[in-house]
Amino acid sequence: MTQVLDRPGRPGKPVAPAPTASRAARTARRRALLHWIAVHSLGIAAALFFVLPFVFVVLTSLMSDQQALTRDLVPRTWEWDNYARVLDTPGFLTWWKNTLLYAGLGTVLTVASSIPVAYALAKFRFRGRNLSMMLVISTMMLPPQVIIIPMYLFWAKQLDLAGTLWPLIIPMAFGDAFSIFLLRQFLLTIPNEYLDAAKVDGCGELRTLIKVVLPMAKPGIAAVALFQFFYAWNDYFGPQIYASENPAAWTLSYGLESFKGAHHTDWNMTMAATVLVMAPVILVFFFAQKAFVEGVTLTGVKG
């Protein structure tokens, strides 16, 4: 403590020294930490809510047959051989091949057929454009269960494609309402000046679409492709209707149900098969999440 003189020769009241710089820095760091915890606590809780079930599935898949039936949460011995046993199951690799064909080819066909329609609805000026967009959106409101019987009769009786995945893949070559809607919303964010400049340089509509629009629409295309890939990879209803009578045409989502029935007491094997089914989707989203989030965000800028 120090003293000051309020009058010459007479001591005044003591004055406390100013806080040191280190104390102020510690206070600032403490406040920043509390602010970070307050902002991120909800996100951390939500992340744990979604991650912990997946951790439980992975840990159970690495247990022995006997331990998987107990209440243990951590494996006593790490049974990595469970995954090899699942892959050696008759038909499992065939389900993988069918799922890759369905999801990969279906995604390519959907994107390739939806881009021209979305481009026309976003950039062309013609009578009935809004009505056409309303018709596209209205098809999204029709549940697939409503038309499944006539569609099955057409593919199975008229074209004799029952027991295959082609009744699910071929319609993707004619566009998808949800994909068209997302792409159209994204293309609306591209300024028309770029298209006009390309046409002044002599580009036609097709060349403008390929050279100008597609490079600028990569985030939207990535989002649509991921949505379609995830849908086809996880689709259970379609393969159950068209491919259930032919085990050689089963996909992972439908074959996993059969696998669970055959190993209903082997929870470690069931969890290992589940991890192998989920892993590709998680890896694809992990590496493409930036483009996916950017594409989904920008599709809502204009309406």
N, C-alpha and C positions, 0 to 999 in steps of 0.2 A: 504494500500500500504506500502511496505517496501523499504528500500534503502540499497544499497551495496556500499562498498568503492572500487573504482577502483584504488586508490592510498592511501597509508597510510595517514590517517587524512583528506582525501578529499571525500565527499559524491559522489556516482555515480548515475546512472539513476534508477528510481523506478522500481521495479519488481512486477508484478501482482501475487497474491497467486494462487496456484494450485486449480483446480475445486474440490469442495467437493465431497465425496462419494455419498451423497444423490442426488446431481444434476446429476451425472453420471448414477445413478440407474434410475432416472426419465426419462432421455434421452433414456436409453436402453428399458424401458417399452414402451415409446412412439413409438420407432422404431418397436418393436415387434408387437404392436397393429396395426400400419399402414401396416406392412407386412402381418398380419393375414387378415385384411380387403381386401388387394389387392389380396391375394390368394383365399379367399373364397367368394368374391363379386359375381363372376360369378355363383358359386354354389348356393349361396343364391337366386340370381335372378331366376335361373332355378327351384329351389325348390318352390319359390312363384308362378312361372308360372304354375306348376303342382298342387300345393296344393289349390290355391285360387278357381278354378272351383269346386273342391270337397267341399270346405267350403260353397260356394254358394248353392250347391245342398242340403247340410245338413240343412242350415238355411232356405231355402225355404220349405223343408219338414216339418219344425216345425211351419209354419205359418198357419193361418186360411184360409178358402176358399176365403174370400174376400181380405185379405191382399196379398195373393199369386198373385193376378192380378194387384197389384200396383207395384211401383218402389222401395218399401222399401227393404232394404237389411238385416235388423235385425227384428226378430219377435217381435211384441208387446206383445203377449202372447204365451208361449211355448206350442204348441199343440202336446204333446207326444202321444196323443191318435190316431194320424194319422197312426202310425205304427201298432197299434192294428186293425184299420179299414182295412189296407191293408192285414194283415194276415187273417182277417175274410172274405176276398173276395173269393167267390166260385172258387175252383181250384188252388189257390195260393200255398197251402201246397202240393198239388199233383205235381205241377211244381217243387217244392223244392225236393220232393222225387225222381222224375224222373231225375233231374239234378244230384243229389248225386249218383244215380245208374249209370248214364252215365259217369260222371267224375271219380267216385271212381273205379268202376269195369273196365272201360276202361284204367285207369292209371295202375292198377295192371296187366292187361293182356298185355299192351304194354311193360312195364318194364320186365316182366317175359319172354316174347317172344323175346325181342331185345337183352337181355344180352348174351345168348349163341351165337347168330350170330355175335355180336360185338367181343366177346372173340375169336371166330374162326378166324375172319378177322384180329385181332390184334396179336394173338400169334401163330397160326398154320402156318406152312410152307407147301404150296401145290401149284401145278401148277394151274394157273388161278386165284390166289388170288386177284391180282390187277384188273383183268378183272371183277371179282365178285364185288369188291368194286365200280368200275365204274358203273356197272349195278344198284347197290343200289342207288348211287348218282343220276343216270339218272332218276330214278323214282320220285325224288323230283322236277324235271323240268317239269313234266306233270301235268297241272292244273286239279283239280278234276272235273271241269265242262266238260272236254273233254270226260270222261268216265261215266258220271252220268247217261246217258240214258241206255246203256247196263246194268250197275249195278242195276239200278232201275227195269228194266225188269226181271233181274235175281232174285232179292230179292222179288219183288212184285208178279210176275207171276209164277215163278218156285217154290219158297219156301213159298209164301203167307204170307210174314211178313210185308206187308205194314200196316201203322198205328201203328207201334211199333218202339222202339229204337234199336232193335236187329240188323238190318242191319248196324248200326253204331258201335255197341259194338263188334260183332263177328269178323269183320276184324282186330280188334286190337289184337286179339290172334295170328296173323301171322306176327307180327313185324311191325315196322314203320321205314321208311328210315331215317328220321331226327334223331330219337332216336338211331338207329344203328350207324349212323355217329358220333354223339356226344360221345356215349359210347366207340366206337372204338378208337377215338382220346384220350380219357382219359386213356383207358387201355394200350395204347402205352407208357404212362409215367411210368407204373409200371415196375421196372427192372425184367428181365427174371431170375435173380439169385434167387429171391424168389420162382418162379415156379420150377426151377431146384432143389432147396433144398427140396421142398415139394415132388417132384417125387422121389428123392433119399430116402426119408423117407417112400416111399411106397404108396404115394397118386396117384390115377388115375386122369384123366383129370377132371371128374365131381367133385371129392372131392377137387382137387386143386382149381377149380372155386369157390366152396362153402366156403371152409375153409380159403383160402388165398386171392383170387382175390376180392371177394365180400366185405370183411371187409375193404380192401384198396381202393375200388372204391365207397365208400359211398357218397362222394361229387358229383361225376359224376352221380350216380344213382339218387340222390336227385334233381339235376338239370334237368335230363330227366323227372322225375316224375312230377316236378312242371310245366315244359313246357307242358306236356301232360294234366295235370289237368286243367291248365288255358285254353288250347285250347278247351277241351271238355266243360268246364263250360261256355265259351263264344260262343260256336258254334251256329250259327244261320242257316247256309245254310243246314246242314245235317238234323236237325229236321224239317225244312220247307219242305224238299223233301219227307221224309219218314213218318213223324208223323203229318203233318198238318191236315189230314182228321180225326184225332182222338184226341180231346181235352184232353182225359185222359192220353195221352202219350206226351203232350207238356213239354218242358223244360222251365226254367226261361227266357232264352234269347228270345225264341219264344213267350212265354206267356206274356212277358212284352210288346211286340208290341200290343197284343190284349188288355192288360190293358190300355195302352196309348190311344187306340182308344175309349175305354169306358169312360175314364176320361180325354178327350182332353182339357177341360177347368179347371179341378181341378189340377193345377200345383203342389200343395202341396202333393196331393196323388201320382201323378206321380213321384215326386222326392223322396218320402218316399219309394215307390216300388223300385226305382233305387238304393237307399242306401242299401236296404235289399238284392238286387242282387249283389252289389259290395262288401259288407262287408266281406263275407267269403273269397273271393280272396285276399283282402287286409290283413286280419288277417293271412291267410296261408303264404303269402309272408313275412309279418312282422316277424313271428316266425321262418321262414326257410331261411331268406335272406342270412345268413352267409354261409350255405351249398350251396345255390344256386349260390352266387357270386364266391365261391371257385371252384365249379364244372365247371362253365362256363369259368372261367379263365384258369384252368388247361387243359381243352379240346383243347386248342390251342397251347400247349407247343411243341408237336411234330406233324408232318404231314406225 
